[in-house]
């Protein structure tokens, strides 16, 4: 799944430190599909991690933003794949 080295986990006793980098959706539909596939596979892994008794530190660049404050150039990126600002309540 991770031939690009975007997921690395190091274990130190009962602590796992994870480095994760997800592709940016701005690089095209194929990369966005890879990102969605990884996220679909990664969620059950995260759920298992929550149950296994280990401690985790996840250092990540998810390349996902859902609020203006989450993105440096939010005005210029309003129609960019991976950042579609949801308007309205909430």
C-alpha positions, 0 to 999 in steps of 0.5 A: 500500500505504501510503496512511496514511503508516506507512512513510517512507524517506529516503535519504542516500547509501548509507544509508536511514533507515526509519520504520515504524508497524504498526497495533495488532491491538487495533483490530480484525480488519480492522486486524489483516488490514491489518497481516498483509498489509503484513507479507507484502508487506514481508518480500520488500522487507526481503530485497531490502534485505539484498542491495542493498548499502545500509545501513539504519536501521529505526525502528519500532513493530511493535505485536508483543510475544512476551515479557512484557518487550516489553509494559508491561502484559503481565498485562492484555494476555494475551488481547489480539489481537496479544499472546498469550503463548506458554506452555511451553518456549522 
